Amino acid sequence: MENFSVVVRCRPVREVSSVGVRGHQSCLEFEDGDETSLTLIDMLPNELSISASKEQFQFWHVASPSVDQLAFYKKSVKPVVEKALQGYNGTVIAFGPSGCGKTYTLSGIAGASGKGVIERATEQILNCIRRSRSGAAANLVVLASFCLIHREVVSDLLLDRSDIATGSSDSLLDSSVVEPKEGLEIADGEVIGLSQHVIRTAREVEALVTKGNQNRCITVEQRETQDLSTFEDEDE
């Protein structure tokens, strides 16, 4: 696996097309057995062309609409988590326009087959720790944070001010952290003051993601614009 890999996942064509969209035609072609390339079709050929023109692109991995959540995870994300468990830094970034499937890929839907990247990665990490409950592995702790980056301002999406006031949160490691109105600072690649939550099960991660997404919706409503969010799992 390369240090930096670009993976393309293509969502299915919507069942209901918008007004003005030319039917349900896909502008992509996939070759059987080829998981590294896709072909883009120009659906509006110009006057000099009788048929639609095509152009092929190469990537580290291409997941067609028929690829399910598990298969996508095993091929594209599992190797990153395996390297992280060996001591290397690992990051998975979902990038694309609204409606392309980022939330579905990361968070998934209800049901075992619909689990997203975050839940599957957490299960992989916790299972690895359980299998290695000896020596240094016995002292491993998994921590999770969830932040929002918007207009160069970083906000903690898991900050519960009622818990901070009472100190009643079991998962919040530092209940004295209070996010300033202007946002958290970044130094040496780390967000200073970002709350960290102990993770014991994948369900706990699911609850944190739900809480973070709810707080993100509130924040986005207030700022009335798009956002970029990151979820981080960390071993200590």
Secondary structure, 3 states (H helix, E strand, C coil): CCCCCCEEECCCCCCCCCCCCCCCCCCEECCCCCCCEEEEECCCCCCCCCCCCEEEEECCEEECCCCCHHHHHHHHCHHHHHHHHCCCCCCCCCCCCCCCCHHHHHHECCCHHHECHHHHHHHHHHHHHHHCCCHHHHHCCEEEEEEEEECCEEEECCCCHHHHHHCCCCCECCCCCCCCCCCEEEECCEEECCCCEEECCHHHHHHHHHHHHHHHHHHHHHHCCCCEEEEEEEEC
